[in-house]
Amino acid sequence: MLSILIVNWNVRDLLRDCLRSIERGRGDLAVEVIVVDSASADGSAAMVAAEFPWVTLLPQAENVGFPRGNNIALAQARGDTVLLLNPDTVVLGDALTVLVDYLHTHPDVGVVGAQLLNPDGSVQSSRRRFPTLATGFLESTWLEGLVPGVLRRYYALDLPDDATADVDWLTGACLMVPRAVYERVGGLDEAYFMYSEELDWCRRIRADGWRVVYHPAARVVHHVGKSSEQAVTARHINFQRAKLRYFRKYHGRFVAAVLRLFLLGSYAWQLVLEMVKGALGSQPALRRQRARAYRDVLRSGLRPAGYKGS
């Protein structure tokens, strides 16, 4: 049996499309679908209960985050294979069967992921190499565009989109894992809340001797970031705190402390720039919005997720 696990937060209509695509694409597979709803305010849970009675719905009293939500679903899953699937995805054709068959014929593979597509049909970056310290300083900072070669390698853009390949890790919109791997390695690290949890999981799975594989014969449309874009400031904070947790966990306290100071300085610099631009009359409403977001990020302190102090 294939257990499909979906953690949802306020994307009711996209979740409906996702579940319909599973109905169309499951073919002859024995499938169970578990939806963990993180206290959505848009009627997501009621929609699932009314329109998809065959889905196991696990409503939560609060937003439990992506790792904890998936761990809640993993504890309920009965399948010998599990698929972590974002609610803002649409499964195309026989992608589910293609991924299941690949795992069954490659017993040394611990994670397999589909090719992700943007809604316009273009390929979405989903393969990654493990981040270096340079990656930490560049990704999602004002330096990002200055050294494009570093991030090009990190995003594995040198690999062909249409070729199956071993990679370090895959983004978490569509990850299929044998139950035996999950039982050996354990679930996702809940201290991340969101972002970097799939990086951490893939690293632990690879460290246990399994392969991580990108398999583009399976294709899934991903409306990237539809949950996180509802809370822009929280997205900044969660992304950077998750990054800091990863570097603290795998590269040590000193490296994480240096990176944290850089990130705080970067947001302070961007705050000053937005205030100056606003004072000069350049899109003042936008400048105030951005300045508020950067100020809130600075007030958060950007402590590594799950660690006290720096």
C-alpha positions in Angstrom: 0.0 0.0 0.0 1.0 3.6 -0.7 0.4 6.1 2.0 0.1 9.7 0.7 0.7 12.3 3.4 -0.5 15.9 3.0 0.0 18.7 5.5 -2.4 21.5 4.7 -2.7 25.1 5.8 -5.2 27.5 4.2 -5.0 26.3 0.6 -8.4 24.7 0.3 -8.9 25.0 -3.4 -5.4 23.8 -4.3 -5.9 20.9 -1.8 -9.1 19.9 -3.6 -7.2 19.9 -7.0 -4.4 17.8 -5.4 -6.9 15.2 -4.0 -8.7 15.0 -7.4 -5.4 14.4 -9.2 -4.7 11.5 -6.8 -8.1 10.0 -7.6 -7.3 10.2 -11.3 -3.7 9.0 -11.0 -3.8 6.2 -8.5 -4.6 3.6 -11.1 -4.5 0.0 -9.7 -2.4 1.1 -6.7 -3.7 0.4 -3.2 -3.6 4.0 -1.8 -4.5 5.7 1.5 -4.4 9.4 1.8 -3.9 11.2 5.1 -4.5 14.9 5.3 -3.2 16.8 8.4 -4.9 20.2 8.5 -3.1 22.8 10.6 -6.1 24.7 11.9 -6.9 26.2 8.5 -9.3 29.2 8.6 -10.5 28.7 5.0 -12.7 25.6 5.4 -10.1 23.1 4.2 -11.0 20.5 6.8 -14.8 20.8 6.1 -14.1 20.5 2.4 -12.1 17.3 2.8 -14.7 15.8 5.0 -17.6 16.6 2.7 -16.0 15.9 -0.7 -13.4 13.2 0.0 -14.8 10.9 2.6 -12.3 8.2 1.7 -9.5 10.5 3.0 -8.3 10.2 6.5 -8.5 13.7 8.0 -6.5 14.7 11.0 -7.5 18.2 12.0 -5.1 20.0 14.4 -5.9 22.8 16.9 -2.9 24.9 15.7 -0.5 25.2 12.9 1.8 22.4 13.7 4.3 23.0 10.9 5.4 20.8 8.0 7.8 18.4 9.9 5.5 17.7 12.8 2.4 17.5 10.6 4.1 14.8 8.5 5.3 13.0 11.6 1.7 12.9 12.8 0.6 11.4 9.5 3.6 9.0 9.5 2.4 7.6 12.8 -1.0 6.8 11.3 0.3 5.5 7.9 -0.2 1.8 7.1 1.6 1.6 3.8 4.9 0.0 3.0 5.7 3.1 1.0 5.0 6.7 2.0 4.7 9.8 -0.2 5.1 13.3 1.3 3.1 15.5 -1.0 2.4 19.2 -0.8 -1.2 20.3 -0.9 -0.4 22.8 -3.7 0.5 20.0 -6.2 -1.2 18.2 -9.0 -0.1 14.7 -9.8 0.2 14.1 -13.5 -0.7 10.9 -15.3 0.8 7.7 -13.8 3.4 9.5 -11.7 2.4 7.6 -8.5 2.9 4.2 -10.2 6.2 5.4 -11.8 7.6 6.3 -8.4 6.4 3.2 -6.7 7.8 1.0 -9.4 11.2 2.7 -9.3 11.5 2.1 -5.5 10.5 -1.6 -6.0 13.1 -2.1 -8.7 15.9 -0.1 -6.9 16.0 -1.4 -3.3 19.1 0.7 -2.5 17.1 3.9 -3.0 15.9 5.7 0.2 14.2 8.7 -1.4 12.8 9.2 -4.9 11.3 12.4 -6.1 9.3 13.5 -9.2 10.2 16.2 -11.7 8.3 19.3 -10.4 6.7 21.7 -12.9 5.5 25.2 -12.6 1.9 25.8 -13.6 3.1 27.1 -17.0 4.8 23.7 -17.7 8.4 24.9 -17.2 10.7 22.8 -15.0 10.9 23.9 -11.4 14.2 23.5 -9.6 13.9 20.7 -7.1 17.3 19.0 -7.0 20.0 20.2 -4.7 23.6 19.6 -3.6 24.3 19.9 0.1 24.7 23.6 1.1 28.2 25.0 1.8 28.9 28.0 4.0 29.0 30.1 0.8 25.5 28.9 0.0 24.4 30.0 3.5 25.7 33.5 2.9 24.2 33.8 -0.6 20.8 32.1 -0.7 17.9 34.5 0.0 20.2 37.4 0.8 21.1 40.6 -1.0 24.4 38.9 -2.2 22.4 36.2 -4.1 22.9 37.7 -7.6 26.6 38.6 -7.1 28.1 35.1 -7.4 25.6 33.1 -9.5 27.9 30.2 -10.1 27.8 29.1 -6.4 24.0 28.9 -6.3 23.9 27.4 -9.8 25.9 24.4 -8.5 23.8 24.3 -5.3 20.6 24.1 -7.3 22.2 21.4 -9.6 21.4 23.4 -12.7 24.3 21.7 -14.4 22.3 18.5 -14.5 19.9 17.8 -17.4 16.2 18.1 -16.4 15.2 15.0 -18.2 17.7 12.5 -16.8 17.3 10.3 -13.7 20.1 11.2 -11.4 21.5 10.7 -7.9 21.4 13.9 -5.9 22.2 15.0 -2.4 18.6 16.1 -1.6 15.3 17.0 -3.1 12.8 19.7 -2.1 9.9 18.4 -0.1 6.9 18.9 -2.4 7.0 15.3 -3.5 9.2 12.8 -1.7 8.5 9.0 -1.8 10.3 6.9 0.9 10.1 3.1 1.7 8.7 2.5 5.1 11.8 0.5 6.1 13.9 3.7 5.5 11.6 5.8 7.7 11.7 3.2 10.4 15.5 3.1 10.4 16.2 6.8 10.2 13.2 8.3 12.0 10.8 11.1 11.1 11.5 14.7 10.2 13.2 17.0 12.7 10.3 19.0 14.2 12.5 21.8 15.4 12.6 23.2 11.8 8.8 24.0 11.6 9.2 24.6 7.9 12.1 24.9 5.4 15.3 22.7 5.5 13.5 19.8 7.1 13.6 17.8 3.9 17.3 18.7 3.5 18.0 17.4 7.0 15.9 14.2 6.3 17.7 13.4 3.0 21.1 14.0 4.7 20.2 11.5 7.5 18.9 9.0 4.9 22.1 9.3 2.8 24.2 9.0 5.9 22.4 5.7 6.6 23.6 4.4 3.2 20.6 5.0 1.0 20.5 6.8 -2.4 18.4 9.9 -3.1 17.2 10.0 -6.7 15.5 12.5 -9.0 13.3 10.6 -11.4 11.7 12.9 -14.1 9.6 10.1 -15.7 7.2 11.1 -12.9 5.9 14.6 -13.2 4.0 16.8 -10.7 2.8 20.4 -11.0 3.8 22.5 -7.9 2.2 25.9 -7.2 5.3 26.8 -5.1 4.9 28.7 -1.8 1.1 29.1 -1.7 1.0 28.5 2.0 4.1 30.4 3.1 3.3 33.5 0.9 0.3 34.2 3.2 2.7 35.2 6.0 5.7 37.0 4.4 7.5 38.1 7.6 7.1 34.6 9.1 8.5 33.1 5.9 11.7 35.2 6.2 12.1 34.3 9.8 11.3 30.6 9.4 13.6 30.3 6.4 16.6 31.9 8.0 16.1 30.2 11.4 15.9 26.8 9.6 19.1 27.6 7.7 20.8 28.5 10.9 19.6 25.3 12.6 21.0 23.2 9.7 24.4 24.9 9.9 24.5 24.7 13.7 23.5 21.0 13.6 26.0 19.9 11.0 28.7 22.6 11.0 28.9 23.7 14.6 28.1 26.6 16.8 30.8 29.0 15.6 29.8 28.7 11.9 26.1 29.2 12.8 27.0 32.3 15.0 29.0 33.9 12.2 26.2 33.2 9.7 23.6 34.6 12.1 25.5 37.9 12.5 25.8 38.2 8.8 22.1 37.7 8.3 21.1 40.2 11.0 23.5 42.7 9.4 22.0 42.0 6.0 18.5 42.6 7.2 19.6 45.8 9.0 21.2 47.1 5.7 18.0 46.3 3.8 15.9 48.1 6.4 18.1 51.2 6.0 17.8 51.1 2.2 14.0 50.8 2.3 13.7 53.7 4.7 16.0 55.9 2.5 14.0 54.9 -0.6 10.8 55.7 1.1 12.0 59.1 2.3 13.0 59.9 -1.3 9.4 59.2 -2.4 10.0 55.9 -4.2 6.8 53.7 -3.7 6.4 54.8 -0.1 3.7 52.2 0.7 5.8 49.3 -0.5 8.9 50.7 1.3 6.9 50.9 4.6 5.7 47.3 4.1 9.2 46.0 3.5 10.7 48.1 6.4 8.1 46.6 8.8 8.9 43.1 7.6 12.7 43.6 8.0 12.2 45.3 11.4 10.2 42.3 12.6 12.9 39.9 11.4 15.5 41.8 13.3 13.3 41.8 16.4 13.0 38.0 16.2 16.8 37.7 16.7 17.0 34.9 14.2 18.1 32.3 16.7 18.7 28.9 15.2 15.5 26.9 15.3 15.4 24.5 18.3 18.5 26.0 20.0 18.6 28.3 23.0 21.0 31.2 22.6 23.0 31.4 19.4 
